[in-house]
């Protein structure tokens, strides 16, 4: 009779340890997933900020006045009917 008590106690202890092990491993896994989620959320926020900056830049690039200004300043272009005057520095 005592042997059955010991066997039952060991079996119950094994079940309890197995359940505790499962809960512990799941808790660690859940913590890892939370860390991953936080990292992904931070990446999403950064990506949205970059997206907003690119949209702002795109709206400036598509502006006809900005295009004309860049064409005049960077490329030295003039509108039809205008004359370009270059000043040359003397020695």
Secondary structure, DSSP 8 states (H G I E B T S, - for coil): -HHHHHHHHHHHHHHHHHHHHHHHHHHHHHHHHHHHHHHHHHHHHHHHHHHHHHHHHHHHHT-HHHHHHHHHHHH----TT----------
